[in-house]
Amino acid sequence: CHHCKHMAGVVNGLAKSYAGQIAVLGVNVETAPETARRFGVQGVPAFVFVKNGEIVKRLAGEFSEAQLRQHLESLLQ
């Protein structure tokens, strides 16, 4: 979708920024539906934040890099 394509650039940038600190991954729900089900993704774009193996936050929709960065920073604390 248009929103997913836009967010892919943001996610890739965040992955580079947080390399070695946080694993930032993108998943195509069309090619990996079992992963989408496992993480409870019902719509896209979706963001699932996992810390120590537990889902700590879920977001759906389009967000700015700064907004997502705030959520990622909270995981580092």
KOLKE-270892 format. One record per atom (N, C-alpha, C, O): y, x, z; residue number from 1; atom name. Coordinates in steps of 0.001 Angstrom, whole numbers, plus 500000, padded with zeros to 6 digits. Each point is the difference from the previous one (the first is absolute). Layout:
<nodes>
Y;X;Z;NUM;CA
...
</nodes>
This chain:
<nodes>
498813;500839;500000;1;N
501187;499161;500000;1;CA
501247;500881;500000;1;C
499944;501188;500321;1;O
501156;498215;499320;2;N
501275;500731;499939;2;CA
500339;500633;501342;2;C
500402;501162;500059;2;O
499439;498084;501005;3;N
500333;500513;501343;3;CA
499093;501174;500380;3;C
500456;500975;500598;3;O
498284;498927;499058;4;N
499049;501080;500313;4;CA
500363;501271;499250;4;C
499943;501096;500557;4;O
500429;498755;498179;5;N
500384;501167;499207;5;CA
501235;500664;500592;5;C
500085;501226;500055;5;O
500858;497972;500382;6;N
501204;500551;500620;6;CA
499645;500724;501295;6;C
500497;501097;500255;6;O
498662;498306;500547;7;N
499638;500584;501293;7;CA
499132;501254;499839;7;C
499973;500843;500896;7;O
499329;499290;497996;8;N
499143;501178;499784;8;CA
500830;501280;500055;8;C
499560;500995;500576;8;O
501616;498993;498842;9;N
500867;501178;500050;9;CA
500440;500325;501411;9;C
500061;501166;500390;9;O
500246;497795;500375;10;N
500404;500185;501403;10;CA
498824;500561;500800;10;C
500172;500941;500775;10;O
498658;498500;499045;11;N
498808;500445;500737;11;CA
499671;501449;499641;11;C
499679;500797;500881;11;O
500398;499543;497850;12;N
499717;501384;499592;12;CA
500999;500970;500625;12;C
499623;501092;500423;12;O
501634;498519;499635;13;N
501012;500843;500634;13;CA
499742;500183;501480;13;C
500150;501100;500531;13;O
499462;497825;500137;14;N
499694;500082;501430;14;CA
498764;500846;500242;14;C
499933;500741;500981;14;O
499095;499153;498136;15;N
498781;500815;500138;15;CA
500351;501478;499965;15;C
499445;500786;500768;15;O
501460;499599;498358;16;N
500418;501397;499922;16;CA
500797;500405;501240;16;C
499813;501093;500535;16;O
501070;498025;499915;17;N
500834;500301;501172;17;CA
499177;500187;501269;17;C
500331;500833;500844;17;O
498604;498396;499286;18;N
499209;500015;501233;18;CA
498679;500761;499856;18;C
499134;499909;500871;18;O
500711;500826;498054;19;N
498766;500764;499788;19;CA
499730;500900;501206;19;C
500880;500734;500450;19;O
497899;499198;500062;20;N
499615;500795;501161;20;CA
500282;499325;501332;20;C
499540;500464;501043;20;O
501227;498426;498927;21;N
500305;499273;501242;21;CA
499350;498614;500016;21;C
499375;499594;500980;21;O
500791;499702;497913;22;N
499490;498632;499878;22;CA
499368;499874;498621;22;C
500561;500478;499014;22;O
498291;498890;500911;23;N
499383;499721;498701;23;CA
500620;498719;499455;23;C
499844;498931;500590;23;O
500851;501174;498300;24;N
500605;498847;499340;24;CA
499197;499772;498730;24;C
499983;500844;499104;24;O
499355;498013;500828;25;N
499079;499731;498899;25;CA
500371;498713;499287;25;C
500510;499063;500614;25;O
499234;500897;498104;26;N
500156;498779;499228;26;CA
498637;499531;499529;26;C
499144;500803;499629;26;O
500668;497896;500391;27;N
498725;499431;499565;27;CA
500283;498889;498998;27;C
500838;499131;500242;27;O
498463;500905;498643;28;N
500093;498942;499012;28;CA
499021;498901;500416;28;C
498786;500199;499962;28;O
501741;498650;500430;29;N
499131;498933;500517;29;CA
499110;499393;498915;29;C
498994;499361;500307;29;O
501370;500835;498444;30;N
499162;499482;498919;30;CA
498747;500844;499806;30;C
498941;499475;499658;30;O
501178;501820;500560;31;N
498846;500872;499818;31;CA
499275;500291;501315;31;C
498891;500533;499999;31;O
501739;499117;501111;32;N
499383;500222;501321;32;CA
500156;498764;500879;32;C
500612;500071;501066;32;O
498837;498794;498495;33;N
500169;498765;500782;33;CA
499359;500073;501384;33;C
500467;499344;500932;33;O
498466;501447;499214;34;N
499354;500100;501306;34;CA
500920;500699;501005;34;C
499996;499664;501185;34;O
500777;501287;498353;35;N
500960;500677;500881;35;CA
501101;499022;500394;35;C
500416;499969;501158;35;O
500052;499245;497901;36;N
501022;498994;500298;36;CA
499491;499014;501051;36;C
500730;499653;500929;36;O
498053;499904;498934;37;N
499422;499071;500984;37;CA
499873;500668;501362;37;C
500312;499396;501027;37;O
499235;501835;498979;38;N
499803;500735;501259;38;CA
501292;500089;500804;38;C
499986;499932;501229;38;O
501139;500220;498058;39;N
501281;500139;500685;39;CA
500801;498708;500030;39;C
501162;500003;500407;39;O
498238;498899;499171;40;N
500630;498692;500104;40;CA
501172;499790;499058;40;C
500911;499230;500305;40;O
499075;501441;498565;41;N
501083;499851;499031;41;CA
499796;498693;499243;41;C
498965;499785;499370;41;O
502046;499345;500703;42;N
499903;498715;499329;42;CA
500991;499870;498852;42;C
499836;499142;499132;42;O
501177;501692;500857;43;N
500997;499997;498942;43;CA
500501;501417;499798;43;C
499807;500862;500857;43;O
500831;499376;498021;44;N
500496;501337;499702;44;CA
501468;499938;499597;44;C
500447;498988;499460;44;O
500293;502053;500787;45;N
499599;501217;500690;45;CA
499810;499759;501484;45;C
500661;499153;500601;45;O
498434;501598;499972;46;N
499704;499905;501431;46;CA
499914;501402;500575;46;C
499594;500944;499322;46;O
500792;499175;501923;47;N
499963;501287;500688;47;CA
499263;499809;501307;47;C
500347;499133;500803;47;O
498637;501680;499405;48;N
499199;499938;501216;48;CA
500142;501353;500688;48;C
499686;501040;499422;48;O
500785;498929;501805;49;N
500217;501223;500770;49;CA
498861;500147;500996;49;C
499759;499116;500822;49;O
499552;501999;499094;50;N
498830;500248;500836;50;CA
500266;501246;500841;50;C
500435;501032;499489;50;O
499298;498852;501801;51;N
500139;501148;500894;51;CA
498748;500091;500852;51;C
499596;499023;500631;51;O
499797;502141;499386;52;N
498766;500224;500762;52;CA
498920;498977;499645;52;C
499264;499532;500869;52;O
500653;500132;497850;53;N
498969;499094;499526;53;CA
500274;498527;500224;53;C
499170;499166;499637;53;O
501961;500487;500946;54;N
500341;498608;500287;54;CA
501213;499562;499177;54;C
500961;500756;499861;54;O
498997;498046;499603;55;N
501158;499454;499291;55;CA
501065;499676;501039;55;C
499766;499228;500930;55;O
501407;501374;498895;56;N
501084;499786;500969;56;CA
501134;499159;499428;56;C
500827;499480;500748;56;O
499215;500385;497927;57;N
501071;499221;499389;57;CA
499622;499654;498574;57;C
499313;500758;499315;57;O
501156;498063;500249;58;N
499814;499568;498614;58;CA
501350;499510;499487;58;C
500743;499322;500709;58;O
499552;501030;498064;59;N
501208;499514;499340;59;CA
499626;499520;498607;59;C
499085;500538;499377;59;O
501610;498468;500144;60;N
499787;499517;498645;60;CA
501350;499868;499322;60;C
500976;499556;500605;60;O
499065;500833;498138;61;N
501235;499884;499241;61;CA
500516;501357;499569;61;C
499329;501023;500136;61;O
501883;498954;499342;62;N
500631;501217;499492;62;CA
500977;500526;501049;62;C
500792;499241;500557;62;O
499144;502061;499707;63;N
500842;500627;501015;63;CA
500643;501250;499433;63;C
499502;500593;499043;63;O
501607;499800;501556;64;N
500645;501243;499595;64;CA
499237;501176;500602;64;C
499218;499836;500936;64;O
501019;501333;498519;65;N
499379;501198;500558;65;CA
500429;500188;501447;65;C
499186;500373;500846;65;O
502076;499373;499444;66;N
500504;500168;501368;66;CA
499292;499055;500967;66;C
499673;500392;501120;66;O
500089;498381;498463;67;N
499307;499037;500869;67;CA
498573;500457;500291;67;C
499551;499955;501145;67;O
499747;500480;497826;68;N
498624;500451;500209;68;CA
499970;501285;500819;68;C
499095;500209;500808;68;O
501890;500645;498980;69;N
500079;501249;500763;69;CA
500133;499702;501503;69;C
499402;500693;500822;69;O
501366;498296;499531;70;N
500141;499614;501417;70;CA
498655;499615;500591;70;C
499675;500389;501122;70;O
499553;498857;498134;71;N
498678;499578;500486;71;CA
499068;501210;500137;71;C
499246;500102;500967;71;O
500812;500803;498066;72;N
499156;501196;500078;72;CA
500407;500884;501171;72;C
499143;500550;500692;72;O
502146;499588;499531;73;N
500473;500820;501125;73;CA
499499;499453;501325;73;C
499711;500769;500917;73;O
500182;497913;499196;74;N
499502;499407;501252;74;CA
498543;500397;500256;74;C
499566;500048;501150;74;O
499680;500234;497786;75;N
498609;500419;500158;75;CA
499896;501419;500558;75;C
499003;500356;500627;75;O
502024;500441;499144;76;N
499986;501384;500462;76;CA
500339;500127;501470;76;C
499810;501067;500583;76;O
500678;497888;500020;77;N
500405;500058;501414;77;CA
498841;499739;500914;77;C
500162;500010;501220;77;O
</nodes>
